[in-house]
Amino acid sequence: MTVCAELLARYEAEGDNFLSNIVTGDETWVHHFEPETKRQSMEWHRTTSPKKKKFKAIPSAGKVMATVFWDSEGVILFDVLPHGATINSEVYCATLRKLKKRVQRVRRHKNANELLILHDNARPHTSLRTREELTKLQWTVLPHPPYSPDLAPSDFHLFGPMKDALRGKHYADDGEVIDAARRWLRHRPVEWYNAGIQALTSRWRKAVALNGEYVEK
């Protein structure tokens, strides 16, 4: 509640300029095959129609770890972790340096040093090594309550719809699923990304009204 009240106060003082400087990001697994949800696989049939036998489907073993950073204008960086590598402070710092270069390239109208980083409290994001790197990059990190995916735009706005779009389709290899994810992200309009960032204010208000309780997705 304290964190959300602090962020709301800043928004009320700075307005949309505060939101436009937010760059948010996170990591997620993207599978070569993600089974459809029960709702997606529903079919219309008559009451007398024989019921189809359904087999339990599970995500395929083939998968890639994708990192996506975005703001109110769209995706800034889409990065994929090499097989066998893990997300640690060193890897995350390298990703942040890539992000800085991408910002300078695709957000030239913005002051890269005024960006506000919003990420969760995963260990690679909050380690001393990462904090030192963020200081070098001259970026401010916005506070984020622990265990709060309901207040992380990538969790409540981006990853779910992206995986739903890929769900039920088989991809032969990493390249195919990466291309599909990139294509889906690229085809989202600017208004869609802006809505995800703008939604933060209503969630902050709801969290404060609920005395810090979890905000439903």
Accessible surface in RSA format (square Angstrom, percent):
REM  Atomic radii and reference values for relative SASA: ProtOr
REM  Chains: A
REM  Algorithm: Lee & Richards
REM  Probe-radius: 1.40
REM  Slices: 20
REM RES _ NUM      All-atoms   Total-Side   Main-Chain    Non-polar    All polar
REM                ABS   REL    ABS   REL    ABS   REL    ABS   REL    ABS   REL
RES MET A   1   103.05  53.4  77.51  51.3  25.54  60.8  71.71  61.0  31.34  41.5
RES THR A   2   106.85  76.0 100.70 102.1   6.15  14.7  71.88  96.5  34.97  52.9
RES VAL A   3    35.88  23.6  35.47  32.1   0.42   1.0  35.49  30.8   0.39   1.1
RES CYS A   4     1.45   1.1   1.45   1.6   0.00   0.0   0.00   0.0   1.45   1.6
RES ALA A   5    45.23  41.6  38.31  59.1   6.93  15.8  40.63  57.2   4.60  12.2
RES GLU A   6    99.29  57.0  88.98  67.3  10.31  24.6  41.82  80.9  57.47  46.9
RES LEU A   7     6.00   3.3   5.93   4.2   0.07   0.2   6.00   4.2   0.00   0.0
RES LEU A   8    17.72   9.9  17.72  12.7   0.00   0.0  17.72  12.4   0.00   0.0
RES ALA A   9    58.30  53.6  50.31  77.6   7.99  18.2  52.92  74.5   5.37  14.2
RES ARG A  10    85.20  35.8  78.92  40.2   6.27  14.9  32.57  44.5  52.62  31.9
RES TYR A  11    40.30  18.8  40.11  22.8   0.18   0.5   9.95   7.5  30.35  37.4
RES GLU A  12   119.74  68.7  84.46  63.9  35.28  84.0  37.34  72.2  82.40  67.3
RES ALA A  13    89.17  82.0  45.33  70.0  43.84  99.7  55.58  78.3  33.60  89.0
RES GLU A  14    75.13  43.1  53.26  40.3  21.87  52.1  33.30  64.4  41.83  34.2
RES GLY A  15    27.27  33.6   0.00   N/A  27.27  33.6  26.31  72.2   0.97   2.2
RES ASP A  16    85.29  59.7  76.86  76.5   8.43  19.9  30.96  72.9  54.33  54.2
RES ASN A  17    94.69  65.3  86.37  83.5   8.32  20.0  26.98  64.9  67.71  65.4
RES PHE A  18     0.14   0.1   0.00   0.0   0.14   0.4   0.14   0.1   0.00   0.0
RES LEU A  19     1.60   0.9   1.59   1.1   0.01   0.0   1.59   1.1   0.01   0.0
RES SER A  20    35.44  29.9  34.47  46.0   0.97   2.2  27.58  58.7   7.85  11.0
RES ASN A  21    21.39  14.8  21.39  20.7   0.00   0.0   0.00   0.0  21.39  20.7
RES ILE A  22     0.00   0.0   0.00   0.0   0.00   0.0   0.00   0.0   0.00   0.0
RES VAL A  23     0.08   0.1   0.08   0.1   0.00   0.0   0.08   0.1   0.00   0.0
RES THR A  24     2.98   2.1   2.98   3.0   0.00   0.0   0.00   0.0   2.98   4.5
RES GLY A  25     2.70   3.3   0.00   N/A   2.70   3.3   0.13   0.3   2.57   5.8
RES ASP A  26    15.75  11.0  14.74  14.7   1.01   2.4   3.39   8.0  12.36  12.3
RES GLU A  27    31.63  18.2  15.80  12.0  15.83  37.7   4.75   9.2  26.88  21.9
RES THR A  28    14.63  10.4   7.64   7.7   6.99  16.7   8.85  11.9   5.78   8.7
RES TRP A  29   104.69  42.0 102.52  49.6   2.17   5.1  83.66  44.6  21.03  34.1
RES VAL A  30     3.93   2.6   2.81   2.5   1.12   2.7   3.93   3.4   0.00   0.0
RES HIS A  31    35.21  19.2  29.16  20.3   6.06  15.5  14.25  14.7  20.97  24.4
RES HIS A  32    29.46  16.1  29.43  20.5   0.03   0.1  20.11  20.7   9.35  10.9
RES PHE A  33    35.85  17.9  35.49  22.0   0.36   0.9  35.85  21.7   0.00   0.0
RES GLU A  34    32.95  18.9  32.22  24.4   0.73   1.7   6.43  12.4  26.52  21.7
RES PRO A  35    17.53  12.8  16.33  14.9   1.21   4.4  16.59  13.7   0.95   5.9
RES GLU A  36    89.65  51.5  67.16  50.8  22.49  53.5  11.44  22.1  78.21  63.9
RES THR A  37    55.42  39.4  47.21  47.9   8.22  19.6  51.85  69.6   3.57   5.4
RES LYS A  38   185.89  90.7 177.91 109.2   7.97  19.0 123.05 110.8  62.84  66.9
RES ARG A  39   196.83  82.6 183.48  93.5  13.35  31.8  67.32  92.0 129.51  78.5
RES GLN A  40    77.07  43.1  48.15  35.2  28.92  68.9  32.89  70.0  44.18  33.5
RES SER A  41    32.41  27.4  24.99  33.4   7.42  17.1  22.99  49.0   9.42  13.2
RES MET A  42   136.69  70.8 113.46  75.1  23.23  55.3  99.49  84.6  37.20  49.3
RES GLU A  43   110.17  63.3  84.87  64.2  25.30  60.2  41.25  79.8  68.92  56.3
RES TRP A  44   256.12 102.8 228.63 110.7  27.48  64.5 199.78 106.5  56.34  91.4
RES HIS A  45   115.85  63.3  80.71  56.1  35.14  89.9  64.81  66.8  51.04  59.4
RES ARG A  46   188.21  79.0 179.33  91.4   8.88  21.1  59.27  81.0 128.94  78.1
RES THR A  47   143.61 102.1 107.66 109.1  35.95  85.7  90.41 121.4  53.20  80.4
RES THR A  48   122.08  86.8  90.23  91.5  31.85  75.9  80.71 108.4  41.37  62.5
RES SER A  49    36.53  30.9  24.72  33.0  11.82  27.2  14.06  29.9  22.48  31.5
RES PRO A  50   122.89  89.6 101.25  92.3  21.64  78.7 112.03  92.5  10.86  67.5
RES LYS A  51   185.71  90.6 153.39  94.1  32.32  77.0 100.58  90.5  85.13  90.7
RES LYS A  52   152.72  74.5 127.69  78.3  25.02  59.6  94.81  85.3  57.90  61.7
RES LYS A  53   169.45  82.7 140.11  86.0  29.34  69.9  93.86  84.5  75.59  80.5
RES LYS A  54   140.41  68.5 109.08  66.9  31.33  74.6  92.01  82.8  48.39  51.5
RES PHE A  55   162.24  81.2 138.91  86.0  23.33  60.7 142.15  86.2  20.09  57.5
RES LYS A  56   191.98  93.7 152.61  93.6  39.36  93.7 104.15  93.7  87.83  93.6
RES ALA A  57    54.91  50.5  31.08  48.0  23.83  54.2  36.85  51.9  18.06  47.8
RES ILE A  58   116.89  66.5 109.13  81.3   7.76  18.7 109.31  78.7   7.58  20.6
RES PRO A  59    56.44  41.1  46.23  42.1  10.22  37.1  46.23  38.2  10.22  63.5
RES SER A  60    34.75  29.4  22.40  29.9  12.35  28.4  32.22  68.6   2.53   3.5
RES ALA A  61   101.83  93.6  69.14 106.7  32.69  74.4  81.04 114.1  20.80  55.1
RES GLY A  62    25.66  31.6   0.00   N/A  25.66  31.6  20.14  55.3   5.52  12.4
RES LYS A  63    69.97  34.1  67.04  41.1   2.93   7.0  27.03  24.3  42.95  45.7
RES VAL A  64     5.57   3.7   3.45   3.1   2.13   5.1   5.57   4.8   0.00   0.0
RES MET A  65    29.96  15.5  28.47  18.8   1.49   3.5  28.44  24.2   1.51   2.0
RES ALA A  66     0.11   0.1   0.11   0.2   0.00   0.0   0.11   0.2   0.00   0.0
RES THR A  67     7.39   5.3   7.39   7.5   0.00   0.0   0.72   1.0   6.68  10.1
RES VAL A  68     0.00   0.0   0.00   0.0   0.00   0.0   0.00   0.0   0.00   0.0
RES PHE A  69     0.43   0.2   0.43   0.3   0.00   0.0   0.43   0.3   0.00   0.0
RES TRP A  70     0.00   0.0   0.00   0.0   0.00   0.0   0.00   0.0   0.00   0.0
RES ASP A  71     0.42   0.3   0.42   0.4   0.00   0.0   0.00   0.0   0.42   0.4
RES SER A  72    12.49  10.6  10.92  14.6   1.57   3.6   4.44   9.5   8.05  11.3
RES GLU A  73    58.56  33.6  47.38  35.8  11.18  26.6  22.18  42.9  36.38  29.7
RES GLY A  74     6.06   7.5   0.00   N/A   6.06   7.5   6.06  16.6   0.00   0.0
RES VAL A  75    41.58  27.4  21.20  19.2  20.38  49.1  21.20  18.4  20.38  55.3
RES ILE A  76     1.11   0.6   0.36   0.3   0.75   1.8   0.36   0.3   0.75   2.0
RES LEU A  77    13.96   7.8  13.01   9.3   0.95   2.4  13.96   9.8   0.00   0.0
RES PHE A  78    20.40  10.2   7.60   4.7  12.80  33.3   7.60   4.6  12.80  36.6
RES ASP A  79    27.73  19.4  26.95  26.8   0.79   1.9   1.11   2.6  26.62  26.6
RES VAL A  80    37.93  25.0  20.89  18.9  17.05  41.1  20.99  18.2  16.94  45.9
RES LEU A  81    25.53  14.2  14.47  10.4  11.06  27.8  16.62  11.7   8.91  24.0
RES PRO A  82    94.14  68.6  81.24  74.1  12.90  46.9  92.46  76.3   1.68  10.4
RES HIS A  83   134.26  73.4 103.02  71.6  31.24  79.9  80.15  82.6  54.11  63.0
RES GLY A  84    84.60 104.3   0.00   N/A  84.60 104.3  44.05 120.9  40.55  90.8
RES ALA A  85    41.18  37.9  20.38  31.5  20.79  47.3  28.88  40.7  12.30  32.6
RES THR A  86    94.63  67.3  87.97  89.2   6.66  15.9  70.83  95.1  23.79  36.0
RES ILE A  87    39.70  22.6  19.72  14.7  19.98  48.2  19.72  14.2  19.98  54.2
RES ASN A  88    66.01  45.5  64.38  62.2   1.63   3.9  30.01  72.2  36.00  34.8
RES SER A  89    25.68  21.7  23.39  31.2   2.29   5.3  12.65  26.9  13.03  18.3
RES GLU A  90   125.76  72.2 123.33  93.3   2.43   5.8  39.26  75.9  86.50  70.6
RES VAL A  91    39.38  25.9  36.32  32.9   3.06   7.4  39.00  33.9   0.38   1.0
RES TYR A  92     2.55   1.2   2.40   1.4   0.16   0.4   2.16   1.6   0.39   0.5
RES CYS A  93     0.09   0.1   0.09   0.1   0.00   0.0   0.09   0.2   0.00   0.0
RES ALA A  94    36.30  33.4  34.20  52.8   2.11   4.8  34.65  48.8   1.65   4.4
RES THR A  95     7.30   5.2   7.17   7.3   0.13   0.3   0.33   0.4   6.96  10.5
RES LEU A  96     0.00   0.0   0.00   0.0   0.00   0.0   0.00   0.0   0.00   0.0
RES ARG A  97    95.56  40.1  93.94  47.9   1.61   3.8  46.35  63.3  49.20  29.8
RES LYS A  98    94.84  46.3  92.96  57.0   1.87   4.5  60.99  54.9  33.84  36.0
RES LEU A  99     0.00   0.0   0.00   0.0   0.00   0.0   0.00   0.0   0.00   0.0
RES LYS A 100    30.81  15.0  30.81  18.9   0.00   0.0  13.19  11.9  17.62  18.8
RES LYS A 101   149.91  73.1 144.51  88.7   5.41  12.9  87.67  78.9  62.25  66.3
RES ARG A 102    76.45  32.1  75.94  38.7   0.51   1.2  25.63  35.0  50.83  30.8
RES VAL A 103     0.30   0.2   0.30   0.3   0.00   0.0   0.30   0.3   0.00   0.0
RES GLN A 104   100.11  56.0  84.51  61.8  15.60  37.2  33.08  70.4  67.04  50.8
RES ARG A 105   160.36  67.3 147.44  75.2  12.92  30.8  38.28  52.3 122.08  74.0
RES VAL A 106    47.41  31.2  26.94  24.4  20.46  49.3  33.62  29.2  13.79  37.4
RES ARG A 107    19.22   8.1  18.48   9.4   0.75   1.8   0.00   0.0  19.22  11.7
RES ARG A 108   193.39  81.2 161.94  82.6  31.45  74.9  63.57  86.9 129.82  78.7
RES HIS A 109   129.79  70.9  85.66  59.5  44.14 112.9  83.82  86.4  45.98  53.5
RES LYS A 110    33.18  16.2  16.76  10.3  16.42  39.1  22.31  20.1  10.87  11.6
RES ASN A 111    79.64  54.9  63.04  60.9  16.60  40.0  24.43  58.8  55.21  53.4
RES ALA A 112    14.36  13.2  10.87  16.8   3.50   8.0  10.87  15.3   3.50   9.3
RES ASN A 113    69.08  47.6  56.12  54.2  12.96  31.2  12.50  30.1  56.58  54.7
RES GLU A 114    98.37  56.5  88.15  66.7  10.22  24.3  33.35  64.5  65.01  53.1
RES LEU A 115     1.97   1.1   1.20   0.9   0.78   2.0   1.20   0.8   0.78   2.1
RES LEU A 116     8.12   4.5   8.12   5.8   0.00   0.0   8.12   5.7   0.00   0.0
RES ILE A 117     0.00   0.0   0.00   0.0   0.00   0.0   0.00   0.0   0.00   0.0
RES LEU A 118     4.56   2.5   4.45   3.2   0.11   0.3   4.45   3.1   0.11   0.3
RES HIS A 119     9.33   5.1   3.38   2.3   5.95  15.2   6.08   6.3   3.25   3.8
RES ASP A 120    34.09  23.9  32.55  32.4   1.55   3.7  13.82  32.5  20.28  20.2
RES ASN A 121    61.91  42.7  41.67  40.3  20.24  48.7  22.44  54.0  39.47  38.1
RES ALA A 122    42.11  38.7  27.85  43.0  14.26  32.4  39.96  56.3   2.15   5.7
RES ARG A 123   203.62  85.5 192.94  98.4  10.68  25.4  69.14  94.5 134.48  81.5
RES PRO A 124    21.46  15.6  20.54  18.7   0.91   3.3  21.46  17.7   0.00   0.0
RES HIS A 125     2.45   1.3   0.38   0.3   2.08   5.3   0.15   0.2   2.30   2.7
RES THR A 126    49.97  35.5  45.19  45.8   4.77  11.4  33.01  44.3  16.96  25.6
RES SER A 127    24.27  20.5  15.26  20.4   9.02  20.8  24.27  51.7   0.00   0.0
RES LEU A 128   110.60  61.6 105.03  75.1   5.57  14.0 105.03  73.8   5.57  15.0
RES ARG A 129    93.21  39.1  89.51  45.6   3.70   8.8  47.07  64.3  46.14  28.0
RES THR A 130     0.00   0.0   0.00   0.0   0.00   0.0   0.00   0.0   0.00   0.0
RES ARG A 131   125.97  52.9 122.76  62.6   3.21   7.7  56.12  76.7  69.85  42.3
RES GLU A 132    83.59  48.0  78.71  59.5   4.89  11.6  30.64  59.3  52.95  43.2
RES GLU A 133     7.93   4.6   7.93   6.0   0.00   0.0   0.00   0.0   7.93   6.5
RES LEU A 134     7.23   4.0   7.23   5.2   0.00   0.0   7.23   5.1   0.00   0.0
RES THR A 135   102.67  73.0  89.94  91.2  12.73  30.3  69.83  93.8  32.84  49.6
RES LYS A 136   149.06  72.7 118.83  72.9  30.23  72.0  82.41  74.2  66.65  71.0
RES LEU A 137    16.24   9.0  15.95  11.4   0.29   0.7  16.24  11.4   0.00   0.0
RES GLN A 138   112.73  63.0  96.45  70.5  16.28  38.8  31.19  66.4  81.54  61.8
RES TRP A 139    13.39   5.4   0.00   0.0  13.39  31.4   1.04   0.6  12.35  20.0
RES THR A 140    71.96  51.2  66.60  67.5   5.36  12.8  35.43  47.6  36.53  55.2
RES VAL A 141    58.86  38.7  37.91  34.3  20.95  50.5  37.91  32.9  20.95  56.8
RES LEU A 142     3.48   1.9   1.77   1.3   1.71   4.3   1.80   1.3   1.68   4.5
RES PRO A 143    46.71  34.0  34.92  31.8  11.78  42.8  46.28  38.2   0.43   2.6
RES HIS A 144    17.05   9.3   5.20   3.6  11.85  30.3   2.17   2.2  14.88  17.3
RES PRO A 145    25.39  18.5  24.29  22.1   1.10   4.0  25.39  21.0   0.00   0.0
RES PRO A 146    86.70  63.2  76.98  70.2   9.72  35.3  77.19  63.7   9.51  59.1
RES TYR A 147   210.21  98.1 178.30 101.4  31.91  83.0 140.31 105.4  69.90  86.2
RES SER A 148    14.63  12.4  11.67  15.6   2.97   6.8   0.86   1.8  13.77  19.3
RES PRO A 149    48.90  35.6  45.72  41.7   3.18  11.6  48.20  39.8   0.71   4.4
RES ASP A 150     3.41   2.4   3.41   3.4   0.00   0.0   0.00   0.0   3.41   3.4
RES LEU A 151    10.43   5.8   9.17   6.6   1.26   3.2   9.17   6.4   1.26   3.4
RES ALA A 152     9.69   8.9   9.68  14.9   0.02   0.0   9.69  13.6   0.00   0.0
RES PRO A 153     0.04   0.0   0.04   0.0   0.00   0.0   0.04   0.0   0.00   0.0
RES SER A 154     1.29   1.1   1.29   1.7   0.00   0.0   1.29   2.7   0.00   0.0
RES ASP A 155    40.49  28.4  30.72  30.6   9.77  23.1   1.48   3.5  39.01  38.9
RES PHE A 156    27.66  13.8   3.71   2.3  23.95  62.3   4.97   3.0  22.68  64.9
RES HIS A 157    31.27  17.1  29.27  20.3   2.00   5.1  15.68  16.2  15.59  18.1
RES LEU A 158     0.00   0.0   0.00   0.0   0.00   0.0   0.00   0.0   0.00   0.0
RES PHE A 159    13.70   6.9  13.68   8.5   0.02   0.1  13.70   8.3   0.00   0.0
RES GLY A 160    34.70  42.8   0.00   N/A  34.70  42.8  33.06  90.7   1.64   3.7
RES PRO A 161    53.49  39.0  46.85  42.7   6.64  24.1  50.66  41.8   2.84  17.6
RES MET A 162     0.00   0.0   0.00   0.0   0.00   0.0   0.00   0.0   0.00   0.0
RES LYS A 163    53.68  26.2  52.69  32.3   0.99   2.4  22.79  20.5  30.89  32.9
RES ASP A 164    65.32  45.8  58.73  58.5   6.58  15.6  15.88  37.4  49.43  49.3
RES ALA A 165    31.49  29.0  14.91  23.0  16.58  37.7  27.26  38.4   4.23  11.2
RES LEU A 166    10.85   6.0   9.96   7.1   0.89   2.2   9.96   7.0   0.89   2.4
RES ARG A 167    46.10  19.4  36.38  18.5   9.72  23.1   0.00   0.0  46.10  27.9
RES GLY A 168    29.56  36.5   0.00   N/A  29.56  36.5   4.39  12.1  25.17  56.4
RES LYS A 169   112.63  54.9 108.19  66.4   4.44  10.6  69.02  62.1  43.61  46.5
RES HIS A 170   141.69  77.4 115.21  80.1  26.48  67.7  79.45  81.9  62.24  72.4
RES TYR A 171    31.41  14.7  22.42  12.8   8.99  23.4  18.91  14.2  12.50  15.4
RES ALA A 172    83.26  76.6  43.43  67.0  39.84  90.6  55.71  78.5  27.55  73.0
RES ASP A 173    72.50  50.8  71.49  71.2   1.01   2.4  31.38  73.9  41.12  41.0
RES ASP A 174    35.74  25.0  34.22  34.1   1.52   3.6  19.23  45.3  16.51  16.5
RES GLY A 175    37.25  45.9   0.00   N/A  37.25  45.9  32.75  89.9   4.51  10.1
RES GLU A 176    82.19  47.2  76.39  57.8   5.80  13.8  31.81  61.5  50.38  41.1
RES VAL A 177     0.00   0.0   0.00   0.0   0.00   0.0   0.00   0.0   0.00   0.0
RES ILE A 178    29.60  16.8  28.59  21.3   1.01   2.4  29.60  21.3   0.00   0.0
RES ASP A 179    78.78  55.2  76.05  75.7   2.73   6.5  15.41  36.3  63.37  63.2
RES ALA A 180     6.60   6.1   3.72   5.7   2.88   6.5   3.97   5.6   2.63   7.0
RES ALA A 181     0.46   0.4   0.46   0.7   0.00   0.0   0.46   0.7   0.00   0.0
RES ARG A 182    97.73  41.0  93.93  47.9   3.80   9.1  27.39  37.4  70.34  42.6
RES ARG A 183   110.71  46.5 110.69  56.4   0.02   0.1  33.23  45.4  77.48  47.0
RES TRP A 184    33.79  13.6  29.08  14.1   4.71  11.0  25.44  13.6   8.35  13.5
RES LEU A 185     6.07   3.4   3.87   2.8   2.19   5.5   3.88   2.7   2.18   5.9
RES ARG A 186   160.15  67.2 130.43  66.5  29.72  70.8  76.53 104.6  83.61  50.7
RES HIS A 187   113.02  61.8  89.69  62.3  23.34  59.7  56.66  58.4  56.36  65.6
RES ARG A 188    69.83  29.3  60.22  30.7   9.61  22.9   0.35   0.5  69.47  42.1
RES PRO A 189    71.81  52.3  60.94  55.5  10.87  39.5  71.81  59.3   0.00   0.0
RES VAL A 190    83.41  54.9  80.04  72.5   3.38   8.1  80.31  69.8   3.10   8.4
RES GLU A 191   125.07  71.8 118.83  89.9   6.24  14.8  67.96 131.4  57.11  46.6
RES TRP A 192    56.32  22.6  50.92  24.6   5.40  12.7  35.03  18.7  21.29  34.5
RES TYR A 193     4.11   1.9   4.11   2.3   0.00   0.0   4.05   3.0   0.06   0.1
RES ASN A 194    54.92  37.9  54.92  53.1   0.00   0.0   6.04  14.5  48.88  47.2
RES ALA A 195    52.26  48.1  42.26  65.2  10.00  22.7  47.64  67.1   4.62  12.3
RES GLY A 196     0.00   0.0   0.00   N/A   0.00   0.0   0.00   0.0   0.00   0.0
RES ILE A 197     0.28   0.2   0.28   0.2   0.00   0.0   0.28   0.2   0.00   0.0
RES GLN A 198    59.75  33.4  55.66  40.7   4.08   9.7  26.56  56.5  33.19  25.2
RES ALA A 199    30.33  27.9  23.07  35.6   7.25  16.5  30.14  42.4   0.19   0.5
RES LEU A 200     0.14   0.1   0.14   0.1   0.00   0.0   0.14   0.1   0.00   0.0
RES THR A 201    12.46   8.9  12.46  12.6   0.00   0.0   0.10   0.1  12.36  18.7
RES SER A 202    66.06  55.8  59.44  79.3   6.62  15.3  47.67 101.5  18.39  25.8
RES ARG A 203    28.92  12.1  28.31  14.4   0.61   1.4   7.05   9.6  21.87  13.3
RES TRP A 204     3.27   1.3   3.27   1.6   0.00   0.0   0.19   0.1   3.09   5.0
RES ARG A 205   112.29  47.1 107.23  54.7   5.06  12.1  52.08  71.2  60.21  36.5
RES LYS A 206    96.27  47.0  91.30  56.0   4.97  11.8  56.71  51.0  39.56  42.1
RES ALA A 207     3.62   3.3   3.62   5.6   0.00   0.0   3.62   5.1   0.00   0.0
RES VAL A 208    47.76  31.4  43.65  39.5   4.11   9.9  43.65  37.9   4.11  11.1
RES ALA A 209    81.80  75.2  46.72  72.1  35.08  79.8  58.16  81.9  23.64  62.6
RES LEU A 210    70.81  39.4  63.75  45.6   7.06  17.7  67.71  47.5   3.10   8.4
RES ASN A 211   115.71  79.8  96.26  93.0  19.45  46.8  21.72  52.3  94.00  90.9
RES GLY A 212    39.92  49.2   0.00   N/A  39.92  49.2   8.34  22.9  31.58  70.7
RES GLU A 213   115.30  66.2 110.18  83.4   5.12  12.2  34.32  66.4  80.98  66.1
RES TYR A 214   105.93  49.5  85.74  48.8  20.19  52.6  80.51  60.5  25.42  31.3
RES VAL A 215     4.09   2.7   4.07   3.7   0.02   0.1   4.09   3.6   0.00   0.0
RES GLU A 216   131.55  75.5 124.04  93.8   7.50  17.9  52.21 101.0  79.34  64.8
RES LYS A 217   141.85  69.2  90.73  55.7  51.12 121.7  72.44  65.2  69.41  73.9
END  Absolute sums over single chains surface
CHAIN  1 A    12635.5      10449.7       2185.9       7022.4       5613.1
END  Absolute sums over all chains
TOTAL         12635.5      10449.7       2185.9       7022.4       5613.1
